[in-house]
């Protein structure tokens, strides 16, 4: 069988490692992301209390750095006496699950549409471009609010709704990348030797767009986390008693002038996670860019 020329370049391990280590933003982002992932995975072992256990006699206990605080509840307790640190740790599971789940759903939809449009062109491209235009004309937050208000808020509904609304960026990037790749010599050679369309897409096109796919996925994970927090803050996202960070901010907003740590702690956690995911995505884009491979 004829060996087909490939342009998929494998980054030298040593060169890639040195670029990653030199990229401060990627190192900071990946460190925070790994830390949050470990918190989520080890939550039952790390959390000092049951995040759902209520104790009205210990409600609104301040964090340990407050003169009234204690080490029994390091981050204090909420309005129902639930340990805030435990809810924060378990809340990382909700944020990561929604971010990754929504990115997977939207990634599959957007990648399929984008690759089909870029490779086949013609009417397929026209249909996909129309779908992208329709999607971009729909405000994500308003549509998500409407759907969740009708269907009802739950973890599964939030993941599904966000996954079905965030595929446009995947489609646009994959379409653009596939348009460039389909005219390459190695794709022409694959057609000349009689390779099927499926084989060309899986072995020639997809390996050359996977870097862009990973970068977009990281950005959409951060986007989904922010949208979930916004929906939960408005009361139409993850429902109590699940410890969503957005829901924790919503529950603490009435006491923000008297107990500001109720919204500061989950707010800082959201900020750090979203920032770290974005830094990781930007870093991956930089270290895998073609001009940086030499």
C-alpha positions as CSV (number, residue, x, y, z in Angstrom):
1,X,0.0,0.0,0.0
2,X,1.3,3.4,-0.9
3,X,2.5,5.4,2.0
4,X,0.7,8.8,2.1
5,X,2.7,11.9,2.9
6,X,1.7,13.5,6.1
7,X,2.0,17.1,7.3
8,X,1.0,16.4,10.9
9,X,4.1,17.3,12.7
10,X,4.9,15.7,16.0
11,X,6.3,18.2,18.3
12,X,9.7,17.2,19.8
13,X,9.0,16.2,23.4
14,X,12.0,18.2,24.7
15,X,11.1,21.3,22.6
16,X,7.4,21.2,23.7
17,X,8.4,20.7,27.3
18,X,10.8,23.7,27.3
19,X,8.1,25.9,25.7
20,X,5.6,24.9,28.3
21,X,8.0,25.6,31.1
22,X,8.9,29.0,29.7
23,X,5.2,30.0,29.3
24,X,4.4,31.5,32.7
25,X,0.7,32.0,32.0
26,X,0.2,28.3,31.0
27,X,2.2,27.1,34.1
28,X,0.0,29.3,36.4
29,X,-3.2,28.2,34.7
30,X,-2.4,24.5,34.6
31,X,-1.3,24.5,38.3
32,X,-4.6,26.0,39.4
33,X,-6.6,23.8,37.1
34,X,-4.9,20.7,38.4
35,X,-5.4,21.8,42.0
36,X,-9.2,22.3,41.4
37,X,-9.4,19.0,39.6
38,X,-7.7,17.3,42.6
39,X,-10.1,19.0,45.0
40,X,-13.1,17.8,43.0
41,X,-11.8,14.2,42.8
42,X,-10.8,14.0,46.4
43,X,-13.7,16.0,47.8
44,X,-15.0,13.2,50.1
45,X,-11.5,12.8,51.6
46,X,-10.7,16.5,51.9
47,X,-14.0,18.2,52.9
48,X,-14.0,18.6,56.7
49,X,-17.8,18.4,57.0
50,X,-20.9,17.1,55.1
51,X,-21.7,20.0,52.7
52,X,-25.5,19.3,53.1
53,X,-25.6,19.1,56.9
54,X,-27.5,22.0,58.4
55,X,-26.9,23.4,61.9
56,X,-29.0,26.5,62.5
57,X,-27.3,27.0,65.9
58,X,-24.0,27.7,64.0
59,X,-25.4,29.7,61.1
60,X,-23.4,32.6,59.6
61,X,-20.2,31.8,61.5
62,X,-17.4,34.0,60.1
63,X,-14.2,32.5,58.6
64,X,-11.1,31.8,60.6
65,X,-9.4,35.1,59.9
66,X,-12.3,37.0,61.5
67,X,-11.8,37.5,65.3
68,X,-15.1,35.6,65.8
69,X,-14.1,32.7,63.6
70,X,-12.8,29.3,64.5
71,X,-10.8,26.5,62.9
72,X,-13.8,24.2,63.1
73,X,-15.2,26.1,60.2
74,X,-12.3,27.6,58.3
75,X,-14.4,29.5,55.8
76,X,-17.3,29.9,58.2
77,X,-20.9,28.7,57.6
78,X,-23.8,29.9,55.5
79,X,-27.3,31.0,56.4
80,X,-28.3,27.4,57.2
81,X,-25.2,26.5,59.2
82,X,-23.5,24.4,56.4
83,X,-19.8,24.4,56.3
84,X,-18.6,26.9,53.6
85,X,-15.3,25.2,52.9
86,X,-17.0,21.8,52.3
87,X,-19.5,23.4,50.0
88,X,-16.8,25.2,48.1
89,X,-14.9,22.0,47.6
90,X,-17.9,20.1,46.4
91,X,-18.9,23.0,44.3
92,X,-15.7,22.5,42.2
93,X,-17.3,19.2,41.1
94,X,-20.4,21.0,39.8
95,X,-18.4,23.7,37.9
96,X,-16.0,21.2,36.3
97,X,-18.8,18.8,35.4
98,X,-20.9,21.4,33.8
99,X,-17.9,23.0,32.0
100,X,-16.5,19.8,30.6
101,X,-19.9,18.3,29.9
102,X,-21.1,21.3,28.0
103,X,-17.8,21.6,26.1
104,X,-18.0,17.9,25.1
105,X,-21.6,18.2,23.7
106,X,-20.9,21.5,21.9
107,X,-17.5,20.2,20.7
108,X,-19.1,17.2,19.0
109,X,-21.8,19.2,17.3
110,X,-19.6,22.1,16.3
111,X,-16.7,19.9,15.1
112,X,-19.0,17.7,13.0
113,X,-20.7,20.7,11.3
114,X,-17.5,22.7,10.8
115,X,-15.5,19.8,9.3
116,X,-18.4,18.8,7.0
117,X,-18.8,22.4,5.8
118,X,-15.1,22.9,5.3
119,X,-14.4,19.6,3.5
120,X,-17.5,19.3,1.3
121,X,-18.2,23.0,0.6
122,X,-21.0,23.9,-1.7
123,X,-24.5,23.4,-0.4
124,X,-23.3,21.7,2.8
125,X,-21.2,24.8,3.6
126,X,-24.2,27.1,2.8
127,X,-26.4,25.1,5.2
128,X,-23.9,25.1,8.0
129,X,-23.1,28.8,7.6
130,X,-26.8,29.5,7.8
131,X,-27.1,27.5,11.0
132,X,-24.1,29.3,12.5
133,X,-25.7,32.7,11.6
134,X,-28.9,31.6,13.2
135,X,-27.1,30.5,16.3
136,X,-25.1,33.7,16.5
137,X,-28.3,35.7,16.3
138,X,-29.6,34.1,19.5
139,X,-28.5,35.6,22.8
140,X,-27.1,32.6,24.8
141,X,-28.1,33.9,28.3
142,X,-31.7,34.8,27.3
143,X,-32.3,31.5,25.4
144,X,-30.8,29.5,28.3
145,X,-33.0,31.4,30.8
146,X,-36.1,30.8,28.7
147,X,-35.4,27.1,28.2
148,X,-34.4,26.4,31.9
149,X,-37.5,28.4,33.1
150,X,-39.8,26.2,30.9
151,X,-38.1,22.8,31.4
152,X,-36.9,23.3,35.0
153,X,-33.5,23.8,36.5
154,X,-31.3,20.8,37.2
155,X,-27.7,19.7,36.6
156,X,-28.6,17.7,33.5
157,X,-30.7,20.4,32.0
158,X,-28.0,23.0,32.5
159,X,-25.4,20.8,30.8
160,X,-27.7,20.0,27.9
161,X,-28.8,23.5,27.3
162,X,-25.3,25.0,27.4
163,X,-24.0,22.2,25.2
164,X,-26.6,22.9,22.6
165,X,-25.9,26.7,22.7
166,X,-22.1,26.9,22.6
167,X,-21.2,25.0,19.5
168,X,-20.8,27.9,17.1
169,X,-17.2,28.7,17.9
170,X,-16.2,25.1,17.4
171,X,-18.0,25.2,14.0
172,X,-16.4,28.4,12.8
173,X,-12.9,27.4,13.7
174,X,-13.2,23.8,12.4
175,X,-14.7,25.1,9.2
176,X,-11.9,27.6,8.6
177,X,-9.2,25.0,9.5
178,X,-10.7,22.3,7.3
179,X,-11.0,24.7,4.3
180,X,-7.2,25.2,4.5
181,X,-6.4,21.5,5.0
182,X,-8.6,20.1,2.2
183,X,-6.4,21.7,-0.5
184,X,-3.2,20.3,0.9
185,X,-1.1,17.8,-1.2
186,X,-1.5,15.0,1.3
187,X,-5.3,15.2,1.1
188,X,-5.1,15.2,-2.7
189,X,-2.8,12.2,-2.6
190,X,-5.2,10.4,-0.3
191,X,-8.0,10.9,-2.8
192,X,-5.8,9.9,-5.7
193,X,-5.0,6.5,-4.2
194,X,-8.7,5.8,-3.5
195,X,-9.1,6.5,0.2
196,X,-12.6,6.8,1.4
197,X,-14.0,10.1,2.6
198,X,-14.3,8.8,6.1
199,X,-10.7,7.7,6.2
200,X,-9.5,11.0,4.8
201,X,-11.4,12.9,7.4
202,X,-10.3,10.7,10.3
203,X,-6.6,10.2,9.3
204,X,-5.7,13.3,7.3
205,X,-8.0,16.2,8.4
206,X,-8.8,15.6,12.1
207,X,-5.1,15.1,13.3
208,X,-4.3,18.5,11.8
209,X,-7.2,20.4,13.5
210,X,-6.9,18.8,16.9
211,X,-4.7,21.6,18.3
212,X,-7.3,24.2,17.4
213,X,-10.0,21.9,18.8
214,X,-8.3,21.6,22.2
215,X,-7.8,25.4,22.5
216,X,-11.4,26.2,21.7
217,X,-12.5,23.5,24.1
218,X,-10.7,25.1,27.0
219,X,-12.2,28.5,26.2
220,X,-15.7,27.0,26.1
221,X,-15.2,25.2,29.4
222,X,-14.6,28.6,31.0
223,X,-17.5,30.1,29.1
224,X,-19.9,27.3,30.3
225,X,-18.7,27.7,33.9
226,X,-19.5,31.4,33.8
227,X,-22.9,30.9,32.2
228,X,-23.8,28.2,34.8
229,X,-22.8,30.6,37.6
230,X,-25.0,33.3,36.1
231,X,-28.0,30.9,35.7
232,X,-27.6,29.6,39.3
233,X,-27.3,33.2,40.6
234,X,-30.6,34.0,38.9
235,X,-32.2,30.9,40.5
236,X,-32.6,29.0,37.2
237,X,-29.5,26.9,37.1
238,X,-28.4,24.2,39.5
239,X,-31.0,23.9,42.3
240,X,-30.5,23.7,46.1
241,X,-29.1,22.0,48.0
242,X,-26.3,21.3,45.4
243,X,-23.3,23.5,46.3
244,X,-22.9,25.4,43.1
245,X,-20.5,28.4,43.3
246,X,-23.0,30.6,41.5
247,X,-25.8,29.5,43.8
248,X,-23.6,30.2,46.8
249,X,-23.1,33.8,45.6
250,X,-26.9,34.1,45.1
251,X,-27.6,32.8,48.6
252,X,-25.2,35.2,50.1
253,X,-26.1,38.4,48.2
254,X,-28.7,39.4,50.8
255,X,-26.0,39.5,53.5
256,X,-23.2,41.0,51.4
257,X,-23.1,44.3,53.4
258,X,-22.9,42.5,56.7
259,X,-21.1,39.2,55.8
260,X,-19.2,40.0,52.6
261,X,-17.2,36.8,52.7
262,X,-20.4,34.9,51.7
263,X,-20.0,36.1,48.2
264,X,-16.3,36.9,48.2
265,X,-15.2,33.3,48.7
266,X,-17.2,31.7,45.9
267,X,-16.6,34.7,43.7
268,X,-12.9,34.5,44.1
269,X,-13.0,30.7,43.4
270,X,-15.0,31.3,40.2
271,X,-12.6,34.0,39.1
272,X,-9.5,31.9,39.8
273,X,-10.9,28.8,37.9
274,X,-12.1,30.7,34.9
275,X,-8.9,32.7,34.7
276,X,-6.8,29.6,35.0
277,X,-8.7,27.7,32.3
278,X,-8.3,30.7,29.9
279,X,-4.6,31.0,30.7
280,X,-4.3,27.2,30.0
281,X,-6.1,27.6,26.7
282,X,-4.0,30.6,25.6
283,X,-0.8,28.8,26.6
284,X,-1.7,25.7,24.6
285,X,-2.4,27.9,21.6
286,X,1.0,29.6,22.0
287,X,3.1,26.5,22.5
288,X,1.4,24.6,19.7
289,X,1.4,27.4,17.1
290,X,3.2,26.4,13.9
291,X,5.6,29.3,14.1
292,X,6.7,28.0,17.5
293,X,7.4,24.4,16.5
294,X,10.9,24.9,15.2
